[in-house]
């Protein structure tokens, strides 16, 4: 079970949002490169980056910071990135910098053809990010809840060739209210590719609960606010996850 530290980038700073609200951001550091190095040194085996400005603008907005992060830690661990990725040229630029995985979210829902093309052009390097509320897919920084069922859409994208699905319960993200285990398992059971849980990871009990269902197809969990506010000690949590996975 991978625990994946998140670095959400807004105006060049490392922040966390509550339920995707750009105007409800807590700044944790004005040096995201230093933060990335910290998580690497704490034993992280993958890093999750989000270009928040890019997600809202529809194009990269924190490119220079992302480049610097990849320059420092990209050789040491795989880095995945979402936010503002809307065309193949952008993916190409990021992968050239050493990015391992691109995450396509809103663009996948609005323009499935783009996701299909990306999977064809960059096999093994495309992850789809699906945000859901009450089982329905949300887009545009969670501003819109669609009529698309999250399981149906994930199955469709699985057929395109995405390597995994990041599933976020938007009712819980940034709220420290616990992971929606039931919904995450339900999605994982419906797919043959792994699911990465996101949203709500709060303490070691959540880590234990996720490890208990790892065999259903849950590859890891993204953690943000909990590791910045100290409700989870990252190193202790990853050690626990490794012990439980080996048990």
MIVEXNU-324133 format. One record per residue (C-alpha): residue number from 1; residue in three letters; x, z, y. Coordinates in steps of 0.2 Angstrom, whole numbers. Each point is the difference from the previous one (the first is absolute). Example, Ala and Ser with C-alpha at 12.3 -4.5 7.8 and 13.67 -1.06 7.14 Angstrom:
! residues 2
+-----+------+-------+-------+-------+
| pos | code |     x |     z |     y |
+-----+------+-------+-------+-------+
|   1 |  ala |    62 |    39 |   -22 |
|   2 |  ser |     6 |    -3 |    17 |
+-----+------+-------+-------+-------+
This chain:
! residues 247
+-----+------+-------+-------+-------+
| pos | code |     x |     z |     y |
+-----+------+-------+-------+-------+
|   1 |  unk |     0 |     0 |     0 |
|   2 |  unk |     8 |    -6 |    16 |
|   3 |  unk |    -3 |    10 |    16 |
|   4 |  unk |     2 |   -12 |    14 |
|   5 |  unk |     4 |     7 |    18 |
|   6 |  unk |    -9 |    -9 |    14 |
|   7 |  unk |     7 |    -5 |    16 |
|   8 |  unk |   -14 |    -6 |    12 |
|   9 |  unk |     7 |    -9 |    15 |
|  10 |  unk |    -8 |     1 |    17 |
|  11 |  unk |     9 |    -5 |    16 |
|  12 |  unk |    17 |     2 |   -10 |
|  13 |  unk |    -4 |    18 |    -5 |
|  14 |  unk |    -5 |     8 |   -17 |
|  15 |  unk |   -18 |     6 |     2 |
|  16 |  unk |   -15 |     4 |   -11 |
|  17 |  unk |   -18 |    -5 |     4 |
|  18 |  unk |   -15 |    10 |    -5 |
|  19 |  unk |   -12 |   -12 |    -9 |
|  20 |  unk |     8 |   -15 |     8 |
|  21 |  unk |    -3 |     4 |    18 |
|  22 |  unk |    14 |    -7 |    11 |
|  23 |  unk |    -5 |    13 |    14 |
|  24 |  unk |     1 |    14 |   -12 |
|  25 |  unk |    19 |    -1 |    -4 |
|  26 |  unk |    12 |    14 |    -3 |
|  27 |  unk |    18 |    -4 |     4 |
|  28 |  unk |    12 |     7 |   -13 |
|  29 |  unk |    16 |    -9 |     6 |
|  30 |  unk |     6 |   -12 |    12 |
|  31 |  unk |    14 |    -6 |   -12 |
|  32 |  unk |    -8 |    -8 |   -15 |
|  33 |  unk |    17 |    -6 |    -7 |
|  34 |  unk |     5 |    19 |    -1 |
|  35 |  unk |   -16 |     4 |    -9 |
|  36 |  unk |     3 |   -14 |   -12 |
|  37 |  unk |    17 |     6 |    -4 |
|  38 |  unk |    -7 |    18 |    -2 |
|  39 |  unk |   -12 |    -5 |   -13 |
|  40 |  unk |    13 |   -11 |    -9 |
|  41 |  unk |    11 |    16 |    -1 |
|  42 |  unk |   -14 |    10 |    -6 |
|  43 |  unk |    -1 |   -11 |   -15 |
|  44 |  unk |   -14 |   -12 |     4 |
|  45 |  unk |     0 |   -15 |   -12 |
|  46 |  unk |   -11 |   -11 |    12 |
|  47 |  unk |    -4 |     0 |    18 |
|  48 |  unk |   -17 |    -5 |     8 |
|  49 |  unk |     0 |    -8 |    18 |
|  50 |  unk |   -15 |    -4 |    10 |
|  51 |  unk |     2 |   -10 |    17 |
|  52 |  unk |   -16 |     8 |     8 |
|  53 |  unk |     2 |   -10 |    16 |
|  54 |  unk |     2 |   -16 |   -11 |
|  55 |  unk |   -16 |     4 |   -10 |
|  56 |  unk |   -10 |     0 |    16 |
|  57 |  unk |     9 |   -14 |     8 |
|  58 |  unk |     0 |   -11 |   -16 |
|  59 |  unk |    19 |    -3 |     2 |
|  60 |  unk |    16 |    10 |    -2 |
|  61 |  unk |     2 |    12 |    15 |
|  62 |  unk |    13 |    12 |    -7 |
|  63 |  unk |    12 |   -13 |    -7 |
|  64 |  unk |    16 |     7 |     7 |
|  65 |  unk |    -3 |    17 |    -7 |
|  66 |  unk |    -5 |    -7 |   -17 |
|  67 |  unk |    16 |   -10 |     0 |
|  68 |  unk |    10 |    15 |     4 |
|  69 |  unk |    -8 |    10 |   -14 |
|  70 |  unk |     3 |   -13 |   -13 |
|  71 |  unk |    18 |    -1 |     6 |
|  72 |  unk |     3 |    18 |    -3 |
|  73 |  unk |   -10 |     3 |   -16 |
|  74 |  unk |    -6 |   -17 |    -7 |
|  75 |  unk |    15 |    -1 |   -12 |
|  76 |  unk |    -4 |    18 |    -7 |
|  77 |  unk |   -18 |    -1 |    -4 |
|  78 |  unk |   -14 |   -13 |     0 |
|  79 |  unk |   -10 |     0 |    17 |
|  80 |  unk |   -18 |    -6 |     1 |
|  81 |  unk |    -8 |    -5 |    17 |
|  82 |  unk |   -17 |    -3 |     6 |
|  83 |  unk |    -8 |    -4 |    18 |
|  84 |  unk |    -1 |   -16 |     9 |
|  85 |  unk |     5 |   -12 |   -15 |
|  86 |  unk |   -11 |   -15 |     3 |
|  87 |  unk |    11 |   -15 |    -5 |
|  88 |  unk |    14 |    -5 |   -12 |
|  89 |  unk |    13 |    -2 |    13 |
|  90 |  unk |    -2 |    19 |     4 |
|  91 |  unk |     2 |     4 |   -18 |
|  92 |  unk |    15 |   -11 |    -2 |
|  93 |  unk |     9 |     9 |    15 |
|  94 |  unk |    -3 |    17 |    -7 |
|  95 |  unk |     6 |    -4 |   -17 |
|  96 |  unk |    15 |    -8 |     7 |
|  97 |  unk |     4 |    17 |     8 |
|  98 |  unk |    -1 |     9 |   -17 |
|  99 |  unk |   -18 |     5 |    -1 |
| 100 |  unk |    -5 |     1 |   -18 |
| 101 |  unk |   -19 |    -1 |     1 |
| 102 |  unk |   -13 |    -6 |    14 |
| 103 |  unk |   -17 |     8 |     0 |
| 104 |  unk |   -14 |   -11 |     5 |
| 105 |  unk |   -16 |     9 |     5 |
| 106 |  unk |   -13 |    -6 |    13 |
| 107 |  unk |     7 |   -18 |    -1 |
| 108 |  unk |    -3 |     0 |   -19 |
| 109 |  unk |   -18 |     4 |     2 |
| 110 |  unk |    -3 |   -12 |    15 |
| 111 |  unk |    11 |   -14 |    -7 |
| 112 |  unk |     2 |     1 |   -19 |
| 113 |  unk |     8 |   -17 |     1 |
| 114 |  unk |    14 |     8 |     9 |
| 115 |  unk |     3 |    13 |   -13 |
| 116 |  unk |    -1 |   -13 |   -14 |
| 117 |  unk |    13 |   -10 |     9 |
| 118 |  unk |    11 |    15 |     3 |
| 119 |  unk |     0 |     5 |   -19 |
| 120 |  unk |     4 |   -18 |    -4 |
| 121 |  unk |    15 |    -1 |    13 |
| 122 |  unk |     6 |    18 |    -3 |
| 123 |  unk |    -3 |     5 |   -18 |
| 124 |  unk |     2 |    18 |    -5 |
| 125 |  unk |     1 |     5 |    18 |
| 126 |  unk |   -18 |     1 |     7 |
| 127 |  unk |   -10 |    16 |    -1 |
| 128 |  unk |   -18 |     0 |     6 |
| 129 |  unk |    -6 |    15 |    10 |
| 130 |  unk |   -19 |     4 |    -2 |
| 131 |  unk |    -8 |    13 |    11 |
| 132 |  unk |   -17 |     6 |    -5 |
| 133 |  unk |   -14 |    11 |     5 |
| 134 |  unk |   -13 |     4 |   -13 |
| 135 |  unk |     6 |   -14 |   -11 |
| 136 |  unk |    -1 |   -13 |    13 |
| 137 |  unk |    15 |    -9 |     8 |
| 138 |  unk |     4 |     4 |    18 |
| 139 |  unk |    11 |   -11 |    12 |
| 140 |  unk |     7 |    -1 |    17 |
| 141 |  unk |     8 |    17 |     0 |
| 142 |  unk |   -15 |     7 |    -8 |
| 143 |  unk |   -12 |    -5 |    14 |
| 144 |  unk |   -11 |   -11 |   -11 |
| 145 |  unk |    -7 |     4 |   -17 |
| 146 |  unk |    -4 |   -16 |    -9 |
| 147 |  unk |   -12 |    -4 |   -14 |
| 148 |  unk |    14 |    -3 |   -13 |
| 149 |  unk |     1 |    12 |   -15 |
| 150 |  unk |    18 |     6 |    -1 |
| 151 |  unk |     1 |    -2 |   -19 |
| 152 |  unk |    -6 |   -18 |     0 |
| 153 |  unk |    12 |    -5 |    14 |
| 154 |  unk |    15 |     8 |    -8 |
| 155 |  unk |    -4 |    -9 |   -16 |
| 156 |  unk |     0 |   -16 |     9 |
| 157 |  unk |    16 |     3 |     9 |
| 158 |  unk |     8 |     6 |   -17 |
| 159 |  unk |    -4 |   -18 |    -6 |
| 160 |  unk |    10 |    -7 |    15 |
| 161 |  unk |    16 |     9 |    -6 |
| 162 |  unk |     2 |    16 |    11 |
| 163 |  unk |    11 |    12 |    -8 |
| 164 |  unk |   -10 |    16 |     4 |
| 165 |  unk |   -14 |     7 |    11 |
| 166 |  unk |     2 |    13 |    13 |
| 167 |  unk |   -17 |     9 |     0 |
| 168 |  unk |    -5 |    10 |    15 |
| 169 |  unk |   -15 |    11 |     2 |
| 170 |  unk |    -2 |    -1 |    19 |
| 171 |  unk |   -11 |    15 |     0 |
| 172 |  unk |    15 |    11 |    -5 |
| 173 |  unk |    15 |    -8 |     8 |
| 174 |  unk |    10 |    11 |    11 |
| 175 |  unk |   -13 |    14 |    -2 |
| 176 |  unk |    10 |    10 |   -13 |
| 177 |  unk |   -16 |     1 |   -10 |
| 178 |  unk |     6 |    -5 |   -18 |
| 179 |  unk |     1 |   -16 |    -9 |
| 180 |  unk |   -16 |    -9 |    -6 |
| 181 |  unk |     6 |     1 |   -18 |
| 182 |  unk |   -17 |    -6 |    -7 |
| 183 |  unk |     0 |   -16 |    10 |
| 184 |  unk |    18 |    -4 |    -2 |
| 185 |  unk |    -1 |     2 |   -19 |
| 186 |  unk |   -16 |   -11 |    -1 |
| 187 |  unk |     9 |   -14 |     9 |
| 188 |  unk |    16 |     2 |   -11 |
| 189 |  unk |   -10 |    -1 |   -15 |
| 190 |  unk |    -8 |   -16 |     5 |
| 191 |  unk |    17 |    -9 |     3 |
| 192 |  unk |    15 |    -4 |   -10 |
| 193 |  unk |    12 |     1 |    14 |
| 194 |  unk |     5 |    18 |     7 |
| 195 |  unk |    -9 |     9 |    14 |
| 196 |  unk |     9 |    10 |    13 |
| 197 |  unk |   -10 |    14 |     7 |
| 198 |  unk |    -1 |     3 |    19 |
| 199 |  unk |    -9 |    12 |    11 |
| 200 |  unk |    -2 |    19 |    -1 |
| 201 |  unk |    15 |     6 |   -10 |
| 202 |  unk |     1 |    18 |     6 |
| 203 |  unk |     9 |    11 |   -12 |
| 204 |  unk |     8 |     2 |   -18 |
| 205 |  unk |   -17 |     1 |    -7 |
| 206 |  unk |    -4 |   -18 |     5 |
| 207 |  unk |    17 |    -5 |    -8 |
| 208 |  unk |    -5 |     8 |   -16 |
| 209 |  unk |   -17 |    -8 |     0 |
| 210 |  unk |     7 |   -17 |     3 |
| 211 |  unk |    13 |     2 |   -14 |
| 212 |  unk |   -14 |     5 |   -12 |
| 213 |  unk |    -8 |   -17 |     2 |
| 214 |  unk |    16 |   -10 |     2 |
| 215 |  unk |    -3 |    -8 |   -17 |
| 216 |  unk |   -16 |    -8 |     7 |
| 217 |  unk |    12 |   -12 |    10 |
| 218 |  unk |     4 |    10 |    15 |
| 219 |  unk |    18 |    -4 |     5 |
| 220 |  unk |     3 |    12 |    15 |
| 221 |  unk |    -7 |     8 |    16 |
| 222 |  unk |     4 |    -3 |    18 |
| 223 |  unk |     2 |    16 |    10 |
| 224 |  unk |     1 |     2 |    19 |
| 225 |  unk |    -7 |    14 |     9 |
| 226 |  unk |     3 |    13 |   -14 |
| 227 |  unk |    19 |    -3 |     0 |
| 228 |  unk |     1 |     0 |    19 |
| 229 |  unk |   -11 |    16 |     2 |
| 230 |  unk |     8 |     9 |   -14 |
| 231 |  unk |   -15 |     2 |   -12 |
| 232 |  unk |    11 |    -9 |   -13 |
| 233 |  unk |    19 |     2 |    -2 |
| 234 |  unk |     4 |   -18 |    -5 |
| 235 |  unk |    15 |     3 |   -11 |
| 236 |  unk |   -10 |    14 |   -10 |
| 237 |  unk |   -15 |   -11 |    -2 |
| 238 |  unk |    10 |   -15 |    -7 |
| 239 |  unk |     9 |    12 |   -12 |
| 240 |  unk |   -17 |     7 |    -6 |
| 241 |  unk |    -6 |   -18 |    -2 |
| 242 |  unk |    15 |    -5 |   -10 |
| 243 |  unk |    -2 |    15 |   -11 |
| 244 |  unk |   -18 |    -3 |    -3 |
| 245 |  unk |     2 |   -19 |    -3 |
| 246 |  unk |    14 |     5 |   -13 |
| 247 |  unk |   -11 |    13 |    -9 |
+-----+------+-------+-------+-------+
